């Protein structure tokens, strides 16, 4: 055969990008109120493949949840803060699945506030005599202040009398209220 024509259909290998779902989970913690700022930092990463690691993407946010008062303080992580690095764009089709982290600050378990009604001793003079007010004498937690407790509206710390005898104010624990949301069991 001297006149042979080859008709060739070339073979090919097509490599498509690997689809990767990067699961980002912000760290979370629960702490008891201290009166000072507290925080939780960082996040965990799961890619489902050894081919794509944390070094293959960049993060443009701040992975910190912080707060002082009782409540939930979110970290603020979003998928938009994570970017597949340009050199990986050809080989990996990446989706970022982000779960935000948070710091939950819980109230102090119990605070004991000791309150003493004011007292007075006076000599009989035929007129009504009165003593008013109270004093916070002890608080079991240094973060709780005397200004955080008050008499409930309509209650009065007052004892009055005219004749010889002892007159009670009649104060009870139920007459007082906690004004600080960081403490729920006072």
C-alpha positions in Angstrom: 0.0 0.0 0.0 1.6 3.2 -1.1 -1.3 5.5 -0.9 -2.8 5.3 2.6 -4.9 8.0 4.1 -5.3 8.1 7.9 -8.5 9.6 9.3 -7.9 10.2 12.9 -10.3 11.3 15.6 -8.2 12.3 18.5 -9.0 11.0 22.0 -9.2 13.3 24.9 -9.2 13.4 28.7 -11.4 16.1 30.2 -10.7 16.9 33.8 -13.5 18.9 35.4 -13.2 21.0 38.6 -13.7 19.1 41.9 -16.8 20.4 43.7 -16.0 21.1 47.3 -18.3 22.2 50.1 -16.2 23.8 52.8 -18.0 23.7 56.1 -17.0 26.6 58.4 -18.3 26.4 61.9 -17.6 29.4 64.2 -16.6 28.4 67.7 -19.2 28.9 70.4 -19.0 29.1 74.1 -21.2 29.8 77.1 -19.8 31.8 80.1 -21.2 33.1 83.3 -21.4 36.9 83.6 -18.3 38.4 85.2 -18.8 42.2 84.6 -15.8 42.2 82.2 -15.7 41.6 78.5 -15.4 37.9 77.5 -14.8 36.4 74.1 -14.6 33.3 72.0 -12.5 33.1 68.8 -11.9 31.0 65.7 -13.7 28.5 63.6 -13.3 24.9 62.5 -13.0 23.8 58.8 -14.2 20.6 57.2 -13.7 20.1 53.4 -14.4 16.4 52.9 -11.3 16.0 50.8 -7.6 16.0 51.5 -7.0 17.9 48.2 -8.6 21.1 49.5 -7.4 22.5 52.8 -7.6 25.7 54.9 -4.6 27.0 53.0 -6.6 27.0 49.8 -9.0 29.8 50.8 -8.7 33.2 52.4 -10.8 34.8 55.2 -11.5 38.6 55.3 -13.5 38.9 58.5 -12.8 38.6 62.2 -13.8 35.4 63.9 -14.5 36.8 67.3 -17.6 36.9 69.4 -17.4 39.2 72.4 -19.6 40.8 75.0 -19.9 41.9 78.6 -23.6 41.7 79.4 -25.9 38.6 79.6 -27.2 37.5 76.2 -26.1 36.0 72.9 -23.3 37.7 71.1 -22.8 36.5 67.5 -19.5 36.2 65.7 -20.9 37.5 62.5 -19.4 34.9 60.1 -20.8 34.9 56.6 -20.0 32.9 53.4 -19.0 36.2 51.7 -16.0 36.5 54.1 -14.4 33.3 52.6 -12.9 33.2 49.1 -11.3 30.4 47.1 -7.8 31.5 46.2 -7.3 32.5 42.6 -4.8 29.7 41.9 -7.4 27.2 42.9 -10.3 28.5 40.9 -9.5 26.3 37.9 -9.4 23.1 39.8 -12.0 23.5 42.5 -15.6 24.7 42.4 -16.0 25.8 46.0 -19.2 26.5 48.1 -18.8 27.8 51.6 -21.3 26.6 54.1 -21.0 28.8 57.2 -22.4 28.3 60.6 -21.9 31.4 62.8 -20.2 31.1 66.1 -21.5 32.8 69.3 -20.8 33.7 72.9 -23.6 33.2 75.3 -23.2 35.0 78.5 -25.5 33.6 81.2 -26.6 35.3 84.5 -24.8 34.6 87.7 -26.5 31.7 89.5 -27.4 33.4 92.7 -26.6 36.6 94.5 -27.5 37.2 98.2 -28.2 40.8 99.1 -28.5 41.6 102.8 -30.7 44.6 103.5 -31.3 46.2 106.9 -34.1 48.7 107.5 -33.0 51.9 109.3 -33.7 52.0 113.0 -34.1 54.9 115.5 -34.8 55.2 119.2 -36.5 58.4 120.3 -38.1 59.6 123.5 -41.9 60.0 123.6 -43.1 63.6 122.9 -46.7 63.1 122.0 -46.1 63.6 118.3 -45.8 61.0 115.5 -42.2 59.9 115.0 -40.8 58.3 111.8 -37.8 56.4 110.6 -37.3 55.8 106.9 -34.9 54.1 104.5 -32.7 51.0 104.4 -29.1 50.0 103.9 -27.5 47.3 101.8 -25.1 45.7 104.3 -23.7 42.8 102.3 -23.6 41.4 98.7 -22.3 38.0 97.9 -21.0 38.9 94.4 -18.7 41.8 93.9 -20.1 42.5 90.4 -23.6 43.2 91.9 -23.9 46.8 93.3 -26.2 48.3 95.9 -27.6 50.5 93.1 -28.9 47.3 91.4 -31.5 46.7 94.0 -34.5 48.9 94.7 -37.8 48.9 96.6 -40.7 47.9 94.3 -43.0 50.7 93.3 -45.7 51.3 95.9 -43.5 49.8 98.7 -42.1 52.0 101.5 -39.3 51.6 104.0 -41.0 53.5 106.8 -42.0 52.9 110.4 -44.1 55.5 112.2 -45.7 55.7 115.7 -46.8 58.1 118.4 -47.1 56.1 121.6 -44.3 54.2 123.4 -43.6 50.9 121.7 -41.8 49.3 118.8 -43.1 49.9 115.2 -41.9 47.7 112.4 -41.3 48.7 108.8 -42.6 45.3 107.7 -39.9 44.9 105.1 -39.7 41.5 103.3 -37.5 40.2 100.5 -40.6 40.4 98.2 -40.6 44.2 98.7 -37.3 44.5 96.7 -36.5 44.1 93.0 -33.4 43.4 91.0 -32.6 46.1 88.4 -29.7 44.4 86.7 -30.5 41.9 83.9 -27.1 40.3 84.3 -28.3 38.7 87.6 -31.6 36.8 87.5 -31.5 35.1 90.8 -31.1 37.7 93.5 
